[in-house]
């Protein structure tokens, strides 16, 4: 009944477990975003980012700040200590921003503070378009956008788990007032006059209360623009006696489209996309499955609108988890068949095999209680350890059968066999757990990332220990009793028959049943079992092993020499084996980021995306392009977005398509060297959680003067060329933008009776439009902007400003200079930084990192500039260093546990000598097969470490007990090899 209850509760827990690809790693970071429309990157850095960094640097628990400045926008990333209370950090940061707000430029918008979750990838990217109109006009696009805002996004956000639905590529309506400067000047109207009159016509004020005796009434004054026609007929001033000058007399007023900041296309056709984001603690797969019926319902209600899922990760996650569950199932079946071949009696494999499903189901139940996710990391731990779940049961059953052979009764053999081996199996289980359990207490990213795996495997191993010590003996007794009763009945009938024939008294059959069964189920000495090919093979293998053991005992120097040779080979293998964070899977889609020159406008970027898409039409797969600023919640994405950037995503339906796409991209790269193509990870979840790096090695040169840092970078290149001519450094953010710098001439302004504010207002209306007010149209706030009715292409020096009936050149009032500046400016820990990408690959880094760091140290001593490193290679090196430290801690814990259990220092040391062989074999196999050393393969090495310790415990424990009883060391070693050969082979095979 206990086993049945375990299955029932385990199955229910499995259905309720949260499913995701990777563990929820709550990275302790916040992001501040501040906008100052029209400001250059240098102004954003000095006027906004520096102020924000200085104020936020005092936050408790802050470990690192990093900021980016671009034209019109600045980002500041705040990284805190792992385990810091992020709710408190958010409140502290919010209060600090409220205090610093008044030190920022008046034109800058209020800084926004958001959680920066690296795993906050959209649940799905939806594509919306009209079915019968593939090329809609402004009005149709406007209606589609309104339907998305009022129907689709609201319906989706009503579902549990969906935080928001962000529309990308939508038309944003705006009221444009395009005034004629010469007409306004003729009627003595300035830009400020028009702005003030339009703003006053759209006012709402709650003035106060009016009292009338016993009563009081609220006084509300409202003057709102009701329509575009009303705005056109807005009176500006009285002229010529009774004539009223209206807005339409000096300006053109119409509903138009705001300058877009993003776009999305499918195969070059504009399409409306919606990025669906989940809640912070919701499950991605569950949210996606809840969203699908909503989409089906909307498709049925609005048949004229095409609503497609362009991209989603839930299917990939489900397939990955199902593959791991399938691997788990197949692993259990294969382990059972190994038992079936080793144990010819069909009852024995069933007895041991019950440990696998019981342990797994109990593990699922405990995972549900502790809130552990079902993800790739936790399941990989359970899959890697599937064979460990039967090890304890194998050892217990083997020891019970050994005592049965010695003539003990079934009950006594089960009791003594279990008690005798309980210490060894408990020690082996605890040592295996000690390999993984330190992951739970490991701080930082590694501890958060591997917590699920460590807990899952530890729970499974403890469950298998309980099954082996409590359930296996009971099952052995029950199965053996039934078989013995059946055999006893058969013998009684035969004895009674022969007794009647020969006159033998058969009255004491009960006494005969108490005679120890001399034919145990695992005895390989019977002719029937010896006749099997497998048994004969095992006998030959054991005999060969015993001969090799005898040779090894006679020639220990040979064994030590072979061990040292294998150790040297493993070190070489470690140096040459590829190293990465996550193993690369089969390509299912290709993703590229395309960057154009810095001054490229968004519409030009969109046309470029359409050109590239057209060149890729022969591959037979739809090409999704999304460009501009699409999201504002993650600094790693924001740092790579811009009006001159877009991302292409191409699904792959056949292996040949990837080659065709890369060939075409290479052709485009040669034809347009000013276009930069950057391949991205096919699954953004990996790069976001693990940290996307632009190159294996990135060199950061920090200094208050960027010109001095750039000169220092030239010197660093010289040092590197002297050390290794193949080393190169390229500026990471090399894109530049051209800007116009204007300096007022006060005496000229005074001569022409023009103020600085009038010139600024005029230029603002000529450039991006002056924001006047917001018009409440239905349930939407629409901006009203004031523009000049001039061409969008002009030279600032040729701009003429009407003033007092005259037309004055801007060059008369101010000095104008055209300059170049970086498109993106970076700071780390309040210090200006220049980042350079190294051309050293991951493999080269392992051989050349010593010389590279020596060169950097020489440069630091020579120039006094601070230099730091980052990148994928540095991240992998740090991870392997942490893992090696973890491995050392695990080995020490294993030794301590064994020392406590054996109350001896010598035997645990002998057991620990088997651990390096697991590492040697793993590295050699990775090297030979060309596989990489990564996070998951390292977990496999940890599992093998536990297996090596378990096998060593089995043999050393037998040697110890036999040597204590007899004092014959050689015989103890020989018999341990003989009697523990089969269980060691069985545990290894499972």
C-alpha positions, -999 to 999 in steps of 0.1 A, spaced: 0 0 0 29 23 7 43 18 -28 8 23 -43 4 56 -24 38 67 -36 28 61 -72 -5 80 -68 9 111 -50 40 111 -73 18 111 -105 -4 139 -92 27 159 -83 41 154 -117 10 168 -133 12 199 -112 49 206 -114 59 239 -130 77 233 -163 104 256 -178 136 252 -198 160 266 -173 157 273 -136 143 307 -124 175 326 -117 164 358 -99 194 380 -109 196 408 -83 196 438 -107 176 469 -115 176 492 -145 170 529 -147 159 544 -180 159 581 -187 149 599 -219 160 634 -231 146 636 -266 171 652 -291 201 653 -267 234 639 -279 250 609 -262 277 630 -245 250 653 -231 230 622 -218 262 609 -202 272 642 -184 238 656 -175 218 624 -167 239 592 -163 266 608 -141 240 623 -119 220 591 -116 251 570 -109 264 593 -82 231 593 -64 224 556 -68 260 546 -58 250 549 -21 224 521 -22 230 493 3 242 460 -13 251 476 -46 281 459 -62 284 473 -97 269 500 -119 270 501 -157 255 527 -179 250 534 -216 243 567 -232 228 572 -267 212 600 -285 180 609 -266 182 580 -241 203 567 -212 204 534 -192 219 527 -158 221 490 -147 224 483 -109 238 450 -98 234 439 -62 248 412 -40 232 377 -44 206 372 -18 199 409 -13 163 419 -7 153 433 -41 120 447 -29 139 469 -4 164 478 -31 136 488 -54 121 511 -28 155 526 -19 163 532 -56 128 548 -62 133 572 -33 168 582 -46 154 588 -81 127 611 -66 154 632 -49 177 634 -79 149 642 -104 152 679 -99 190 679 -107 182 665 -142 175 688 -172 141 702 -172 134 688 -207 143 653 -196 115 629 -188 111 613 -154 135 583 -149 119 550 -150 129 522 -127 122 485 -137 133 451 -126 159 438 -151 151 401 -154 175 384 -178 150 356 -185 122 379 -193 118 368 -229 84 371 -246 62 341 -242 53 345 -278 55 370 -307 22 374 -324 17 387 -359 -15 406 -368 -26 417 -403 -57 420 -424 -65 389 -444 -77 406 -476 -53 436 -475 -16 427 -474 -5 463 -480 -28 484 -458 -29 522 -458 -27 546 -429 -64 543 -420 -64 504 -421 -32 503 -400 -48 527 -375 -78 505 -372 -57 474 -367 -37 492 -340 -68 503 -322 -82 467 -324 -49 454 -309 -50 479 -280 -87 477 -272 -94 440 -279 -63 418 -282 -40 432 -255 -68 437 -230 -81 402 -235 -47 387 -232 -38 407 -200 -69 394 -184 -54 359 -184 -36 347 -153 2 348 -158 3 374 -186 17 407 -174 15 427 -205 12 426 -243 35 451 -260 26 462 -295 55 467 -319 54 484 -352 20 501 -346 9 534 -360 8 561 -333 -16 589 -342 -6 625 -336 -21 659 -344 3 679 -365 0 717 -366 22 727 -395 24 765 -393 38 788 -420 66 809 -405 62 838 -429 25 841 -423 29 839 -385 55 866 -386 32 888 -408 6 887 -381 32 892 -354 27 857 -340 57 838 -325 60 801 -320 54 806 -283 22 825 -290 7 797 -310 18 771 -284 2 791 -256 -31 796 -274 -34 759 -284 -25 748 -249 -50 772 -232 -77 758 -255 -73 724 -240 -74 729 -202 -91 712 -173 -92 727 -139 -108 718 -106 -109 754 -92 -127 748 -59 -161 751 -42 -189 776 -43 -211 781 -12 -248 790 -12 -262 791 23 -266 755 35 -252 741 2 -218 739 -15 -210 731 -52 -178 721 -68 -165 745 -96 -150 728 -126 -136 747 -155 -131 727 -187 -120 738 -221 -112 708 -242 -106 703 -279 -135 682 -291 -125 677 -328 -99 685 -354 -123 710 -370 -126 728 -337 -88 729 -334 -86 743 -370 -111 771 -361 -93 780 -329 -91 818 -327 -56 832 -323 -60 870 -322 -82 899 -334 -69 917 -365 -83 946 -385 -111 955 -362 -136 926 -362 -116 900 -381 -106 869 -361 -74 852 -371 -78 814 -367 -53 786 -366 -62 774 -400 -52 808 -415 -16 803 -406 -12 765 -402 -23 732 -417 -39 710 -390 -44 673 -396 -42 639 -380 -9 622 -389 15 595 -378 41 600 -352 77 593 -362 80 555 -355 105 541 -331 101 505 -341 89 483 -370 82 447 -378 79 429 -411 73 394 -423 89 387 -457 93 424 -462 56 432 -456 47 455 -427 30 436 -399 18 444 -365 36 423 -338 26 418 -302 52 407 -276 34 388 -248 52 389 -215 45 367 -185 44 376 -148 76 375 -129 68 342 -112 46 325 -138 55 295 -158 62 301 -195 47 269 -208 16 271 -187 10 308 -198 15 299 -234 -10 270 -232 -35 293 -215 -31 318 -242 -38 295 -272 -76 291 -265 -79 329 -262 -63 333 -296 -86 306 -311 -116 325 -297 -104 358 -311 -98 342 -346 -134 329 -346 -148 363 -335 -128 383 -360 -124 363 -392 -111 393 -411 -80 396 -390 -51 371 -393 -36 363 -359 -5 341 -361 21 330 -337 54 340 -353 77 329 -326 75 311 -292 97 290 -269 71 269 -252 71 242 -278 109 239 -276 108 238 -238 81 211 -238 100 190 -264 132 194 -244 115 183 -211 96 155 -229 129 143 -244 145 143 -209 115 124 -195 117 100 -223 154 96 -216 146 91 -180 121 63 -189 144 46 -213 172 48 -188 151 31 -162 141 4 -187 177 -2 -198 187 -4 -162 160 -30 -156 172 -51 -185 207 -49 -172 193 -64 -140 174 -90 -159 205 -102 -177 226 -103 -145 198 -118 -124 183 -148 -143 154 -152 -118 127 -128 -131 116 -120 -96 149 -105 -86 149 -78 -113 114 -69 -104 124 -67 -68 153 -43 -76 135 -25 -105 108 -13 -81 134 10 -66 135 31 -98 98 41 -102 93 44 -64 123 66 -60 114 88 -90 77 92 -80 87 100 -44 112 126 -58 84 142 -79 63 145 -48 90 161 -27 99 184 -57 63 196 -56 63 202 -19 95 222 -21 85 242 -52 113 228 -74 107 232 -111 107 205 -137 134 220 -160 164 209 -180 188 212 -151 167 193 -125 157 166 -150 192 162 -162 204 155 -127 176 129 -123 184 114 -157 222 112 -150 215 96 -116 189 71 -128 214 42 -125 223 53 -90 188 46 -79 192 9 -82 228 7 -68 217 4 -32 190 -21 -40 215 -42 -60 240 -43 -31 214 -51 -5 199 -79 -26 234 -93 -35 244 -94 2 211 -111 12 216 -138 -15 252 -143 -3 239 -152 32 213 -174 17 241 -194 0 258 -197 34 227 -216 47 208 -189 66 170 -190 66 153 -165 44 143 -142 72 177 -143 89 195 -137 56 173 -107 48 179 -92 82 216 -99 86 223 -91 49 206 -57 52 221 -48 85 256 -58 74 255 -37 43 235 -8 57 266 12 67 282 8 33 251 18 13 244 47 36 280 59 33 279 56 -5 246 74 -7 258 102 16 290 106 -3 272 108 -36 249 134 -21 279 153 -7 291 157 -43 260 177 -52 247 192 -20 273 219 -18 257 234 -50 228 244 -28 250 265 -6 272 278 -34 266 315 -38 261 336 -69 248 324 -102 261 289 -99 242 283 -67 210 296 -80 213 278 -113 222 243 -100 200 244 -68 172 224 -85 196 197 -98 213 193 -65 181 190 -45 165 167 -71 193 143 -72 198 144 -34 161 137 -28 161 108 -53 192 92 -37 177 94 -2 145 79 -16 165 50 -32 183 45 2 149 42 20 137 18 -6 168 -4 -4 168 -6 34 131 -8 41 113 -21 10 137 -44 -7 141 -69 22 103 -71 26 99 -78 -12 127 -104 -11 110 -122 18 76 -121 1 88 -133 -33 111 -160 -19 83 -173 4 59 -177 -24 84 -195 -45 95 -217 -16 59 -226 -7 53 -235 -43 85 -256 -44 76 -270 -10 42 -281 -22 58 -298 -53 84 -316 -31 57 -327 -6 37 -342 -34 68 -360 -47 78 -371 -12 43 -384 -4 42 -403 -36 76 -418 -31 68 -425 6 38 -445 -3 58 -464 -27 88 -469 -4 70 -468 30 87 -435 41 69 -416 70 59 -381 57 42 -367 87 69 -340 94 67 -319 63 66 -287 84 99 -295 99 114 -301 64 102 -266 54 125 -250 80 156 -266 65 177 -237 48 172 -236 11 205 -247 -4 196 -234 -38 196 -196 -37 181 -176 -66 214 -160 -74 237 -191 -73 255 -193 -106 268 -228 -99 237 -246 -113 240 -263 -147 210 -245 -161 226 -210 -153 260 -221 -165 245 -231 -198 236 -194 -205 259 -175 -228 257 -144 -206 266 -163 -175 296 -179 -192 307 -145 -204 305 -131 -169 325 -160 -156 352 -154 -182 352 -117 -174 356 -124 -137 384 -149 -143 402 -124 -165 397 -97 -139 411 -120 -112 442 -127 -133 447 -90 -140 443 -83 -103 469 -109 -94 494 -93 -119 486 -59 -105 493 -70 -70 527 -85 -81 537 -55 -101 524 -23 -84 550 -1 -102 534 -10 -135 499 0 -122 513 33 -109 530 40 -142 498 34 -162 479 56 -138 504 85 -142 503 81 -180 465 83 -180 467 113 -157 490 131 -181 467 123 -211 437 136 -192 455 169 -185 462 172 -222 426 163 -230 414 190 -206 435 216 -225 423 205 -259 387 197 -253 363 224 -264 348 245 -236 315 264 -235 287 272 -212 258 252 -227 262 225 -254 250 235 -288 218 218 -300 204 212 -334 197 245 -352 160 252 -355 163 288 -365 189 315 -373 190 349 -358 211 379 -369 214 414 -357 221 439 -385 236 473 -376 237 502 -401 257 534 -399 249 555 -368 229 583 -385 206 559 -403 169 568 -398 144 542 -389 126 543 -423 160 537 -440 166 508 -416 132 494 -426 140 497 -463 173 480 -457 155 451 -439 131 448 -468 161 446 -492 178 419 -472 146 400 -469 140 401 -506 175 385 -512 166 357 -488 133 347 -504 148 318 -523 154 298 -491 118 289 -487 113 301 -451 95 332 -438 118 360 -426 107 379 -395 124 413 -390 119 435 -359 138 468 -356 141 499 -335 133 501 -298 110 473 -290 113 468 -253 124 487 -222 128 461 -195 162 446 -201 195 465 -204 212 437 -224 185 441 -251 183 479 -249 221 482 -253 218 463 -286 187 481 -299 185 513 -319 169 531 -348 197 518 -370 194 482 -359 171 453 -366 169 415 -358 162 389 -385 148 355 -374 146 327 -399 131 293 -391 149 262 -405 128 235 -421 158 215 -435 195 213 -427 204 228 -461 186 260 -454 212 271 -428 240 269 -453 220 289 -479 212 316 -454 249 319 -443 261 320 -479 236 348 -488 246 368 -457 282 365 -466 274 379 -501 255 408 -486 284 414 -462 308 417 -491 285 439 -512 277 462 -483 307 465 -459 289 493 -440 263 468 -428 274 447 -398 259 412 -394 261 397 -360 249 361 -354 228 356 -323 219 326 -301 190 308 -317 173 305 -283 175 339 -264 166 322 -231 201 307 -229 220 339 -237 198 360 -214 201 337 -184 237 329 -189 247 363 -201 253 371 -238 288 383 -246 298 399 -278 331 380 -280 352 354 -261 375 382 -248 365 418 -242 391 443 -229 378 473 -209 401 503 -206 389 527 -179 400 563 -175 384 597 -170 397 609 -203 385 588 -232 410 603 -256 438 591 -233 421 557 -231 420 556 -269 457 565 -271 464 538 -245 445 513 -266 470 520 -295 498 513 -272 482 481 -260 479 470 -296 516 476 -301 524 455 -270 502 427 -282 517 427 -317 551 424 -301 539 395 -280 518 378 -306 513 392 -341 479 374 -344 463 393 -315 439 421 -325 417 446 -307 386 462 -323 365 489 -307 332 473 -296 310 504 -300 328 519 -330 297 534 -347 297 572 -348 270 598 -355 273 632 -369 258 661 -349 254 698 -353 268 720 -325 255 755 -323 269 784 -301 249 816 -298 264 850 -305 249 873 -278 257 905 -296 240 894 -328 209 883 -308 207 917 -292 212 935 -326 183 916 -342 161 917 -310 158 879 -308 161 859 -276 177 824 -272 144 809 -262 127 821 -294 155 805 -315 153 773 -296 115 771 -299 118 778 -336 144 751 -342 124 726 -320 94 731 -342 116 728 -373 133 696 -362 111 672 -342 81 693 -335 73 711 -303 50 692 -279 20 714 -271 -7 694 -253 -25 661 -252 -59 657 -269 -82 632 -253 -98 614 -282 -122 587 -272 -102 567 -247 -67 576 -261 -44 605 -254 -31 619 -286 -1 643 -287 -5 676 -304 28 689 -319 37 721 -336 58 719 -367 71 743 -393 59 737 -428 94 732 -442 112 704 -459 127 678 -437 161 680 -455 179 712 -447 213 726 -438 211 744 -404 232 772 -417 205 779 -444 176 781 -419 160 815 -418 142 827 -387 114 853 -393 116 881 -368 101 916 -369 93 913 -406 127 902 -415 142 868 -424 175 862 -405 199 834 -413 206 811 -383 243 814 -391 240 851 -383 228 844 -348 250 814 -339 282 796 -349 274 762 -364 298 733 -365 294 697 -377 311 671 -355 312 633 -350 308 616 -317 303 579 -306 268 566 -311 270 548 -277 290 557 -246 297 533 -218 305 537 -182 313 511 -155 314 519 -118 311 557 -125 342 556 -148 342 562 -186 352 530 -204 363 520 -239 356 483 -247 376 464 -273 368 430 -287 397 406 -289 400 381 -318 412 353 -295 389 323 -297 378 301 -269 403 274 -276 432 298 -281 424 315 -248 434 283 -228 468 283 -243 475 321 -245 457 335 -215 489 337 -194 507 358 -220 476 379 -227 473 388 -190 510 395 -187 507 419 -216 478 437 -199 498 439 -166 527 455 -185 503 479 -201 488 488 -167 522 494 -152 533 515 -182 503 537 -187 486 537 -153 452 530 -170 429 504 -154 422 473 -175 396 446 -169 385 416 -189 351 401 -197 336 378 -223 325 342 -228 360 328 -223 364 347 -190 330 335 -180 337 299 -188 371 301 -171 355 315 -139 327 289 -141 353 260 -144 373 275 -115 342 276 -93 333 241 -104 368 229 -95 365 245 -61 331 228 -57 347 195 -67 374 200 -41 348 208 -14 329 177 -24 360 155 -22 367 169 13 332 163 24 333 127 11 365 121 30 351 136 62 319 115 59 339 83 53 362 91 82 333 96 106 316 64 95 347 42 95 364 60 124 396 56 105 418 78 83 434 50 62 403 34 46 387 66 34 420 76 18 421 44 -1 385 49 -12 393 85 -24 421 71 -47 394 58 -70 380 93 -77 406 106 -102 399 76 -125 363 90 -130 378 124 -141 404 108 -163 380 86 -182 355 115 -186 381 139 -201 396 113 -224 361 104 -237 352 140 -243 384 146 -261 381 115 -283 344 122 -292 350 159 -298 323 169 -272 327 200 -251 333 205 -214 303 226 -203 279 230 -174 260 197 -181 290 175 -189 306 188 -157 275 176 -139 281 142 -155 316 142 -141 302 149 -106 279 119 -110 308 97 -120 327 109 -90 299 96 -68 298 63 -88 336 58 -84 333 64 -46 304 40 -43 323 12 -61 353 18 -40 333 17 -8 318 -17 -18 353 -33 -22 371 -15 6 343 -23 31 346 -60 22 384 -59 25 382 -42 58 358 -67 74 376 -97 60 410 -84 70 398 -76 106 385 -112 109 415 -131 93 445 -107 91 452 -120 56 455 -88 35 462 -105 1 433 -128 5 411 -99 15 419 -80 -16 415 -111 -38 381 -121 -23 369 -85 -24 376 -84 -61 358 -117 -66 328 -112 -45 322 -75 -54 330 -80 -91 294 -86 -101 277 -59 -81 303 -33 -92 297 -43 -129 260 -42 -124 260 -7 -107 283 5 -134 261 -8 -163 229 6 -147 
